[in-house]
Amino acid sequence: MKPPPFARLRADLVVIALTTMFIQAVVFVAIVVLRVPEASFATPGFRLGVIGIVAATVFAVRWIERRAELDAVGTHWPW
């Protein structure tokens, strides 16, 4: 049984929020402690990297969720 669409979107938003909070914390530490210039975090490469990290995290959490659901139901993996 699939969860309702709004529940799935809510779960995705929670994952996105936690991932971006972690990225912001890393950027803050890099600026304050490591003295990395702020301009390096405004580049298109950094922005695309953040989007890639967030998307990969969402897909990884979805994969883990599906695996846990199949294990709970008792369905065997095809491999």
C-alpha positions as CSV (number, residue, x, y, z in Angstrom):
1,M,0.0,0.0,0.0
2,K,1.5,3.3,-1.1
3,P,1.3,6.3,1.2
4,P,-0.8,9.3,0.2
5,P,0.9,11.8,-2.1
6,F,0.9,14.5,0.6
7,A,2.6,12.3,3.1
8,R,5.3,11.4,0.6
9,L,5.8,15.1,-0.3
10,R,5.9,16.0,3.4
11,A,8.6,13.3,4.0
12,D,10.6,14.6,1.0
13,L,10.4,18.2,2.4
14,V,11.6,17.0,5.8
15,V,14.6,15.3,4.1
16,I,15.3,18.4,2.0
17,A,15.1,20.7,5.1
18,L,17.5,18.6,7.1
19,T,19.9,18.3,4.2
20,T,20.0,22.0,3.6
21,M,20.4,22.7,7.3
22,F,23.4,20.5,7.4
23,I,24.9,22.2,4.3
24,Q,24.3,25.6,5.9
25,A,26.1,24.4,9.0
26,V,29.1,23.2,6.9
27,V,29.2,26.5,5.0
28,F,29.1,28.5,8.3
29,V,32.0,26.5,9.7
30,A,33.9,26.9,6.5
31,I,33.4,30.7,6.5
32,V,34.1,31.3,10.2
33,V,36.7,28.7,11.1
34,L,38.5,28.0,7.8
35,R,38.2,31.5,6.5
36,V,36.8,30.5,3.1
37,P,35.7,33.6,1.2
38,E,31.9,34.0,0.9
39,A,32.1,34.5,-2.8
40,S,33.1,30.9,-3.4
41,F,29.7,29.8,-2.1
42,A,27.8,31.9,-4.7
43,T,29.3,30.2,-7.7
44,P,27.1,28.2,-10.1
45,G,29.2,25.1,-9.4
46,F,28.5,25.3,-5.7
47,R,24.8,25.8,-6.4
48,L,24.6,22.9,-8.7
49,G,26.5,20.8,-6.2
50,V,24.0,21.6,-3.5
51,I,21.1,20.7,-5.8
52,G,22.8,17.4,-6.6
53,I,23.5,16.6,-3.0
54,V,19.9,17.3,-2.0
55,A,18.5,15.3,-4.9
56,A,20.8,12.4,-4.1
57,T,19.8,12.5,-0.5
58,V,16.1,12.4,-1.4
59,F,16.6,9.4,-3.7
60,A,18.7,7.6,-1.1
61,V,16.0,8.1,1.6
62,R,13.3,6.9,-0.8
63,W,15.4,3.8,-1.6
64,I,15.9,3.1,2.1
65,E,12.2,3.6,2.7
66,R,11.2,1.2,0.0
67,R,13.7,-1.4,1.2
68,A,12.4,-1.1,4.7
69,E,8.8,-1.4,3.5
70,L,9.6,-4.5,1.4
71,D,11.5,-6.1,4.4
72,A,8.5,-5.4,6.7
73,V,6.0,-7.0,4.3
74,G,8.3,-10.0,3.7
75,T,8.8,-9.5,0.0
76,H,12.1,-10.9,-1.2
77,W,14.5,-8.8,-3.1
78,P,14.9,-9.6,-6.8
79,W,18.7,-9.9,-6.4
